């Protein structure tokens, strides 16, 4: 591994330093402690937006259009994409050099793709570290894009100031967000591909659902917007709603509650990462013994788990 | 919650008792300890098969066809479906009454749908408990169907004796299993919907990939089979391959290694469930204090995590 970047370079948003800081945090949860602690001190300014929905909803096109719209409004943008089906490579809207690093055409956008597999210590943990780095690097907006299928991905999207759930028309008469269990985390619903047949029906269904449900914070009425990301339609309206939600969070005092939720999610992920690390430590042979005992039915899994936790 | 079922009823495969045991384990990780420990003593007989792949691959149709084929061979089948897009409800191949409980038309098949969200203590943990119950209940074959998107779901599918990865033609020129990071966990690859154009191309691509890659166990050559589940084609061949893999596991001694991997995955899930429970305990106010300190930047997340683990 290369030398860690300087804090100054990160705070100044130097793309190479930002990318390197994210890589270091991703690969080594417990390395570079002082740097990551210092980065944390410089966070809390960005508007963190989670975008989720089932695969095939056109989320990455939407996120890219959104980034361009924020740029038009003179805001800088960081994107953390943890959707394995995201086409953040050649031919995407924001340019070529975006798999890792800044947009080719605009240094005000920094995009980072994250593998859903292999991040040491968990995807949620790595994603939240990446958000911190981008926040500290001065991005006004940080967007986390996930696919709302695994619990981890849902947690990540929900661990934002503002959560956007993307649906698309024409995939049966159920609302996919309900199936995926992500309806209730939305502050804003987007019906993307609104040019497709069934779009009005889906909007009406969502509107009915919202009438019955409740938001995470009383006082905010969950909003609904139709977009056609590929045609750049509805993106301005979505951008307005995102700003409105952020302003509501600040004015109502709900921002502090969200910040605490985000800190709790982060702490939880790191506690589990630490436990995993201790379990995997080479001197903890109690784990190996318990695994054998469970496999050979000499003990049951729950008793074995208590033995391991007791020995940590 | 209703009274726990008797161990005898579970071991005799009484559907109501089996269903109730799974529900109890799902809802209360640490309840009914003696019953779950006793169930564990009676496991180890079933052939546990994981089936995974990205959404839209026709996995649930494939799994149902597979169940029917096993039944034709006089084997009983348990299915744990944790794909949120699985259509295990009215109109499915195995009949109507299968969202929870035995197949309407055949008591030799027991299907259990699991929500990806809300299982207390984690999806992987709950799924593995369900597998144990079905194993103890005498099912010869237990199939876990997951969508290979979240890490949890991949872990569940990989935590089987035999892992089947399902791909479908015509979704771009990449192999989806590579994108989802699930190529390497396959013991058997299925190209489903083999009547679609591009099926031969996908088979050839997979064959090329396999030539480069390696299996989880040296000695087993990863196999490739084309199916059209909706037309019931290729299912017999898949069934033969599954039996062949199981026989190879037994003959080569690799079965013990897999059993240990499965026990390790299970222990790991339960250790994390136990840690989550201790963190959430009402008397652990250190967690609340650390959350506030992280949110208000008085400490950094890693130092806070160490403080919490130290206090557990």
HADDOCK unambig.tbl for C-alpha pairs under 7 A between the chains (distance, minus, plus):
assign (segid A and resid 37 and name CA) (segid B and resid 300 and name CA) 5.12 0.50 0.50
assign (segid A and resid 40 and name CA) (segid B and resid 297 and name CA) 6.93 0.50 0.50
assign (segid A and resid 40 and name CA) (segid B and resid 300 and name CA) 6.14 0.50 0.50
assign (segid A and resid 41 and name CA) (segid B and resid 297 and name CA) 5.73 0.50 0.50
assign (segid A and resid 84 and name CA) (segid B and resid 179 and name CA) 5.93 0.50 0.50
assign (segid A and resid 84 and name CA) (segid B and resid 180 and name CA) 5.84 0.50 0.50
assign (segid A and resid 85 and name CA) (segid B and resid 179 and name CA) 6.78 0.50 0.50
assign (segid A and resid 116 and name CA) (segid B and resid 150 and name CA) 7.00 0.50 0.50
assign (segid A and resid 116 and name CA) (segid B and resid 151 and name CA) 6.79 0.50 0.50
assign (segid A and resid 117 and name CA) (segid B and resid 151 and name CA) 6.35 0.50 0.50
assign (segid A and resid 117 and name CA) (segid B and resid 181 and name CA) 6.51 0.50 0.50
assign (segid A and resid 149 and name CA) (segid B and resid 149 and name CA) 6.74 0.50 0.50
assign (segid A and resid 149 and name CA) (segid B and resid 150 and name CA) 6.50 0.50 0.50
assign (segid A and resid 150 and name CA) (segid B and resid 149 and name CA) 6.56 0.50 0.50
assign (segid A and resid 150 and name CA) (segid B and resid 150 and name CA) 4.21 0.50 0.50
assign (segid A and resid 150 and name CA) (segid B and resid 152 and name CA) 6.90 0.50 0.50
assign (segid A and resid 151 and name CA) (segid B and resid 116 and name CA) 6.88 0.50 0.50
assign (segid A and resid 151 and name CA) (segid B and resid 117 and name CA) 6.37 0.50 0.50
assign (segid A and resid 152 and name CA) (segid B and resid 150 and name CA) 6.95 0.50 0.50
assign (segid A and resid 179 and name CA) (segid B and resid 84 and name CA) 5.95 0.50 0.50
assign (segid A and resid 179 and name CA) (segid B and resid 85 and name CA) 6.90 0.50 0.50
assign (segid A and resid 180 and name CA) (segid B and resid 84 and name CA) 5.92 0.50 0.50
assign (segid A and resid 181 and name CA) (segid B and resid 117 and name CA) 6.46 0.50 0.50
assign (segid A and resid 259 and name CA) (segid B and resid 295 and name CA) 5.83 0.50 0.50
assign (segid A and resid 260 and name CA) (segid B and resid 291 and name CA) 6.35 0.50 0.50
assign (segid A and resid 260 and name CA) (segid B and resid 292 and name CA) 6.38 0.50 0.50
assign (segid A and resid 260 and name CA) (segid B and resid 295 and name CA) 5.43 0.50 0.50
assign (segid A and resid 263 and name CA) (segid B and resid 291 and name CA) 5.57 0.50 0.50
assign (segid A and resid 263 and name CA) (segid B and resid 294 and name CA) 5.95 0.50 0.50
assign (segid A and resid 263 and name CA) (segid B and resid 295 and name CA) 5.34 0.50 0.50
assign (segid A and resid 264 and name CA) (segid B and resid 291 and name CA) 5.28 0.50 0.50
assign (segid A and resid 266 and name CA) (segid B and resid 301 and name CA) 6.98 0.50 0.50
assign (segid A and resid 267 and name CA) (segid B and resid 291 and name CA) 6.95 0.50 0.50
assign (segid A and resid 267 and name CA) (segid B and resid 301 and name CA) 5.81 0.50 0.50
assign (segid A and resid 267 and name CA) (segid B and resid 304 and name CA) 7.00 0.50 0.50
assign (segid A and resid 267 and name CA) (segid B and resid 305 and name CA) 5.77 0.50 0.50
assign (segid A and resid 270 and name CA) (segid B and resid 302 and name CA) 6.60 0.50 0.50
assign (segid A and resid 270 and name CA) (segid B and resid 305 and name CA) 5.79 0.50 0.50
assign (segid A and resid 271 and name CA) (segid B and resid 305 and name CA) 4.92 0.50 0.50
assign (segid A and resid 271 and name CA) (segid B and resid 309 and name CA) 6.42 0.50 0.50
assign (segid A and resid 272 and name CA) (segid B and resid 272 and name CA) 6.58 0.50 0.50
assign (segid A and resid 291 and name CA) (segid B and resid 260 and name CA) 6.37 0.50 0.50
assign (segid A and resid 291 and name CA) (segid B and resid 263 and name CA) 5.60 0.50 0.50
assign (segid A and resid 291 and name CA) (segid B and resid 264 and name CA) 5.29 0.50 0.50
assign (segid A and resid 291 and name CA) (segid B and resid 267 and name CA) 6.95 0.50 0.50
assign (segid A and resid 292 and name CA) (segid B and resid 260 and name CA) 6.39 0.50 0.50
assign (segid A and resid 294 and name CA) (segid B and resid 263 and name CA) 5.97 0.50 0.50
assign (segid A and resid 295 and name CA) (segid B and resid 259 and name CA) 5.84 0.50 0.50
assign (segid A and resid 295 and name CA) (segid B and resid 260 and name CA) 5.44 0.50 0.50
assign (segid A and resid 295 and name CA) (segid B and resid 263 and name CA) 5.35 0.50 0.50
assign (segid A and resid 297 and name CA) (segid B and resid 40 and name CA) 6.93 0.50 0.50
assign (segid A and resid 297 and name CA) (segid B and resid 41 and name CA) 5.73 0.50 0.50
assign (segid A and resid 300 and name CA) (segid B and resid 37 and name CA) 5.11 0.50 0.50
assign (segid A and resid 300 and name CA) (segid B and resid 40 and name CA) 6.14 0.50 0.50
assign (segid A and resid 301 and name CA) (segid B and resid 266 and name CA) 6.99 0.50 0.50
assign (segid A and resid 301 and name CA) (segid B and resid 267 and name CA) 5.80 0.50 0.50
assign (segid A and resid 302 and name CA) (segid B and resid 270 and name CA) 6.58 0.50 0.50
assign (segid A and resid 304 and name CA) (segid B and resid 267 and name CA) 6.99 0.50 0.50
assign (segid A and resid 305 and name CA) (segid B and resid 267 and name CA) 5.77 0.50 0.50
assign (segid A and resid 305 and name CA) (segid B and resid 270 and name CA) 5.77 0.50 0.50
assign (segid A and resid 305 and name CA) (segid B and resid 271 and name CA) 4.90 0.50 0.50
assign (segid A and resid 309 and name CA) (segid B and resid 271 and name CA) 6.41 0.50 0.50
